[in-house]
Amino acid sequence: MAGREKDDAVKTEAQTAAVVPAVDDTLVDGFEFVPEGGREAWTVVLGSTLALFASAGMINAYGTFQDYYESTLLPSSSSASISLIGSLQVFFLYGFGPLTGRIFDAYGTSVLIPLGSVVCVFAMMMVSLTQKDHAYQLFLSQGVLFGIGIALMFNPSVAVMSHWFRRRRASAIGIVLSGGAVGGVVFPIMLQRLIPRLGFAWATRVLAFLIMVCFIVACLTIRIRFPLSKQISWRTAIDLRGFRDVRYVLATVAGFLLFYALFIPYFYIQIYANFRGVSPNIANYLLAILNAMNIPSRVLPGILADRYGALNIFIPTSGLCTVLVLGLWLPSRNAASIIAFAALYGLFSGSFVSLLATYIATITPREVYGARLGSVYIFLAIATLAGTPTAGAILKTVDEAHFTQLIVFSGVLLAAGTFILCAAAVVDAGWVRVGIGRRRAAGEGENEERTQHEPDMALSEVLERGVSLTQDVVRLDVEEMR
């Protein structure tokens, strides 16, 4: 009898398990389990940080290249055309974002990281072979080829953090992004020290060997955890329906204006210091100072945005950058004021990328966030491609009048972008009715909320049916025993 009862208990348990699915060990509170740390996770952070150190760090260091090209390697080329080389890198970084994002979703990092590493190292070796006054060689190698390599490296290095972190994801991404800022500190100093000793060709090759070592570590350490789709869907790469929401439109326009001016000080601060007669021992390190102050601004604003809201942090930082450009850079005439501007501008401008992406996330349904952020990045790519060459066209001659025009141009763009962010905040707070755009956006939010509740209802239904069926089975077994 005891054996029969034991068999019945096993039978009942098996039938119940067949009706009510067991909880997957990889799910915690309805989410896929992520380690939130550990040796493997932090090893991936190390690899991603080195990948951005060696790739995005070269973008942040372009001001040093610009100064050398104008004075020595490309003296016959205009400042605008030399700026275009650096802006091409940023253009590919943002413009290829939707493409690399879809490839990452399908194939992970196994294709993008090794391919991007090879392209970046090969591009820098080609830069070292550039002949004097052959600007097209730098356009192809440093502008196009290296820009494509950076684009292949950047998105996967950041996106892979979602495979290893959830609660600490903002901190992990901030650490990874700070790698680019550290590269912007190290590479300008290396170039300034190596070019007088080894010449431009071998100085560039030393940089190429250094980034090759970083990329090798990145290839060995960056790994994914979740299964991949193995299919690329181009239709979901960009979603233009976000432009029905006025807040999204305002954020895109503000981003375009802010990023049009964002990199102008990075490219021209060293040239401005040389024009003001600042000692080379100081002028050569201004870009490193600017990028060093970028490091905390990659991490702290994200943490503050989580607590106070993205716009509540974004508007003050962009407003402060406007004040710094018009109130400090414009009247600066000596080393002290120029150093102060470089440090403070680096501190506040480094948050633009993360805060814009964070705000887009707050007004966008989760399932289309990547596509809508990709749509914004298309406009940012155009802005960064045109921004610094426009500044170079304004600075036809390095003199007082043209530098004043350049700085005022930058300040006006930053002020306009800040004003439009304020308009987005007004709309976001509901102080102004914006018609169908907000109603549609609200409808999308309601649909998303409804979708989130439907799985819970379905699960409770299954549980009720499972319990009912189990009771029926037990009752039948008891009747058989009698």
N, C-alpha and C positions, 0 to 999 in steps of 0.2 A: 504494500500500500504506500509506504514511504517512497519507494522507487517510482511508483506511478505518479505521486504528487510532484516529485522532483522533475520527472519527464514533462508533466503538464506545465510546470513553472517555466521550464526551458522553452517549451513550445509557445507559451503565451508571450514570453519575452521576445522570441524570434518574430512572431507575428506582429507584435507591436513595433519592433524595429523596422519591419518591412513597410509599415504604414507611415510612421513618423521618422523622417530622415535623421540620422545621427548628426551631431554638431561637428563640423569640420574643424580639425585641430588648427588649421591655418587661418581660421576666422576668429576674431576677437571683437565682440560687440558689433557684429555685422561687417567688419572690415577685415581685409586680408592682413595677416600677421606680419609685422616688420620688426626687426631686432631692436631698433632704437639705440643702437650702439654695439659694443663688442669689437673684438679685434678685426673681424672681416669688414664690418661696416666702416670703421675708422680707417682701414686700409684703402677702401674705395674713396673715402674723402681725401686721403693723401694723394692718390692717383689723379683724381679730378682737379685738386688744387694745383698740382704740378702741370697738368695739361693746360689750365688757364694761365698759369704763370708763364709758360713758354709760348702761348698763342696770343691771348688777349693782352698779355704784358707787352708784347711788341707793338700793339696799337697804341697803348698808353705812352710808349717811348718814342713815338714817331716825331715828336717835336724836336728831338735831338737830331734825327735823320734830316728833318726839314732844314734845320740851321746849317748842317754840313753840306747838304745839296745846294742850297742857295749860295753859300760862300765859296765852295770848292769844286764839287763834282758836277753841278749843273748850273754854272754861272750864267749861261745864255738863256736859261728857261725862266719864265715868269713865276712869281710866288704862287699865283693861282693854279698853274699847271702842276707845280710841285706838291701843293696841298691836295690836289686831286688824287695823287698816288695814295696818300694816307686815308683819304675819305673813301676810296674804293674798298679798302679793307673793312671799314665799318659798314659800308653798303652791302657787301656780301654777307657780313655777319648777320644783319637783320633781314636782308632780302631772301636769303636762303633758309631762314628759320622755319617756315612752313614745310619746306622740302625735307630738311634734315629731321624735323619732328616726325613726319610720316615714316621715314626710313627707320628711325629709332623705334617707333611703335611696332614695326614689322620685324626688324632684324636685331634690335638692341645695339650694343656697342661693338659687336664683333666685326662689323664692316667699317663703320664711321671712324672709330678711333685709330685703327692702324692705317687706314687710307689717308686720313687727315694728317697723321704724323709724317708719313712719307712725303706728302705734298708740301707741308710746311718746311721740312728740312731741305728738300730739293729746291724750293723757292729761294731760301736764304743762300744756298750755295750759288744759285744763279745771280743773286744780287751782288755777291762778292766778285763776279766777273764783269760787272757793269763798266763800260768805258766812259770816259769824260765826255759830257755833252751829248750822250746818247740816252735821252730821257725815255724813249720808247722801251728800252730794255728794263728800266725800273717799273714802268707801267705794267708790263707783262709779268715780271717776276714778283716784285713786292706788292704791287697793287692788285692784279687779277689772281695770280697763282697763290700767293700767300693768303690773300683774302678768302679764296675758296677753301684753303686748308683750315683757316680759323673757323669758318662757318661749319665745316665738318666736325670740328672738335668741340665747339662751345656748347651747343644745345644738348648733346648726349652727356657731356660731363656734368651738366647741371640737372638734367632730367633724371639721371640714374639715382639721384638722392631719394626720390620717392620710392625706390625699391628697398631702401634700408632705413628710412626714418619717416615718422609721421609727426609726433609731438615735437621732436627736435629738428624738424625739416628746415624751418626758417634759419635756425642757427647753423645747420650743416651747409645750407646753400650760401649763407653769408660767409662762412669760412672758405668755401670753394671760390666764390667771387672775389674774395680778398687776394687770392693768388694772382689775379690780373693786376691788382694794384701793387703788389710786391714786385712783380715783374717790371712794372713801370718805374719802380725805384731802382732796381738793380741794373737793368739794361742801359739806361742813360749814363750811369756812372761808369759802367764797363766800357761803353763806347768812348766816352771822354778820356778815359785813361789809356785805352788800347790803340786808338787811332794815331796819336803822336808817336807811339813806340813801334807799332807793327804795320801801320798803314790801314786804309779803309778795307782793303780786300781781306787781309788776314784777321782784322778785328771782327768783320762780319762772319768769317768762317769759325772763329772761336765761339761766337754766339750760336751759330748753327750746330756746333758740336754739343754745346750746353743744352740747347733745347732738344737735341736728339736723345740725350741721356734722360731728360725729363719725360719725353714721350715714351721711351722704352719702359720706364717705371709705370707710366699711366697704362700702357697696353697690358702689362702684367698684373695690375691691381684692380682696374675698373671692371666690375662684373655686375650682371643683373641677376635677379631672383625670380621674378614673375614670368609666366609663360608668354610667348610672343605670338602675334597674329599671323606672321609669315605672309601677310597680304598688305599691299599698299593701296589705300583708298585716297585718291587725289581730290575727290569731291568734298571731303571733310577737311581739307587743308586750310581753306579760307571760308569764312562765313560772313557775308555782307548784311545779314538780317539785323545785326547789332545796330546798324545806322538808323533803324526805326526808333531807337531810344536816344533822346536828346542828350542825356548824360554821356552816352558812349560817343556821340558825335563831338561834344565839347571836349571830352578827354582826348580824342584823337587829334583834334585841331590844336589843343594845348601842347600835346606831345610833339607834334610837328614843329611848332614854333620854338619850343624849348630845346629840342634836339638840333634844330637848325643852328642855334648859337652855342650849344653845350661845349663842343670841342674846340671852339676858336681860341680860348685862352691856352688850352693844352698845346696847340700848334704854334702859337705866336708869343707866348710869354718869354721864351728865351731870346727871341729876336728883339722883342721890346726892351729887355734888360740890356742887351748889347747896344741898342740905340741910345739908351739913357746913360751909357758909360759905366754901367755896373761892372765891377771886376769880374773877369772870366772865372775866377775861383768861386764866385757866388752864382753868376749867371748860369754856369754849366750845371748847377745842382738845383735850379728852380723847379724843373720838371720832376725831379726826384722828390722834392719837398711836396709838390702838389699831389703826386701819386701816393706818397706816404700818408698824407692826411685822408686819402681816399679809403684807407683800410678800415678805420672805425665807421666811416659812413656807409660801408657795404653791410654792416651788421646791425648797428644800433637803430637806424630808422625803421627797419623791418620789425624789430621788437616793439618799438614805440607805436608803430602803425597797428599792430595786433591789439594794442590796449586802447589807443585813442582814435583810431580810424585813419585810413590812408590819406585822405584829403586833408585832414587836420594836421598832418605832418608835412605833406607834399607842398601845400600852399606856403607855409612859413619858410621851408628850405628854398623854394624857387624865388620867393620874395627877397630872402637874404642874398641870394646869388645876384639878383638884380641890383640891390643896394651896393654890393661889393664891386660889381663892374662899374657902375656909374659914380659911386661915391668914394671908391678907394683906388681902383685901377686907373680911371680917367685922370684924376689929379696927381697920381704918383709920379715922383720925379727922382727918388733916391732908392738905394738898395733896401732900406728898412721897410718902406711902404710897399715895394714890389714883393718882397718876401712875405709880408703880412697878407697881401692879396692872394698870393699863390697858396699859402697854407690854408686860409679861410675858405677860398673858393674850392679847393680840393676837398675840404671837410664837408661842405654842404652839397656840392654838385654830384658827388658819388652816389647819392641816394636816388637819383632820377629814375634809373632803369627799374629798380626793384619796386619803388613806390607807384609808378605808373602801372606796372603789371599787377600789383596788389589791388589797386583801385578797380581795374578792369575786372578782376576776379569778384569783387563785391557787387557788381552790377550785372553779372553775366551768369546764366545757368551753368552748372558745373559741366554738363555733358558737351557743351559747345565752347568751353573756355579756351581751349587750345586753338581752335579755329578762329575765334574772334580776336585773340591776342595776336595770331598770325596776321590778321587783316591790319591791325594797328602797326605791326612791325614793317609792313610794306611801306606805309607812310613815313615811318621813322627812317627806313633805309633811304628813301628819296631825300629826306631832310638832311641826313648826315652826308649823303653824296654831294649835295649842293652847298652845304653850309660853309665849310672851310675854303673851297675854291671861290665862293662869293667873297669871303673875307680877303682872299689873296687878290682878287680883282679890285677890291676897294684899296688895298695897300699896294698901289702901283709903284709908288716910290716910298722908301722908308724915311719919312719925315714927320714933323709934328702934326701937320694938317691931316695927312692920310691916316695916321694912327688914331687921331681923335675921331675921325669918321668911322674907323673900324670898331672902336670901343663903344661909341654911341650906338652904332648899328647892333652890336651884340646886346647891349643893355635894353634897347627898345624891344627886341625880340623876346628877351626874357621877361620883360614887364608885360608884354602882350600875352604871353603864355600863362603868366601868373594870374592876370585878370580873367582869362577864360577859365582857369581852374576855379577861381572864386565864383564864376557864373555856374559852373558845374555843381559847386557846393550848395549854392542857393537852390538850384533845381532839385538836388538830392535831398535837401531838407524839406522840400514840399512847400516852400514859400511862394513859388511861382508855378502856375499850372502850365503844362507844356503840351497838353492835348493828347493826341492819339499815341505819340511815342511812349509816354509813360504808362498809358493804359495797356498797350501791348506788352511792354516790359513787365508790368505787374501781372498780366495774364500768364506770361511765361513763368514768372516766379510761382504763381499759384499752381500751374501745371506741374512744375518741378516738385512743389511741396506735396501735391496730391500723389505724384509718382512715388515719393519717398514713403508715404503712408500705406500705399497699396501692398507692398511686400509684407508688412506687418499683419495686415488683415488676412492675406492669403496664408501666412504661417499659422495664425490663430485658428483659421478654418481647418487646416490640416490637422492641427493638434486636437481640436474637438472631435473630428471624424475618427482620428486614431484612437482616442480614449473610448469613444462610443463603440467602435469595432472591437476593441480589446475587451470591453465589458461583455459584449455579445459572445465572444469566443469563450471567455471564462464561464459564463452562464451555461453555455452548451456543454462544456466539459464537466461541469458540476452535475448537470442532469444525467450525462452518460455514466458518471461514477455512481449515482444513485441507482 
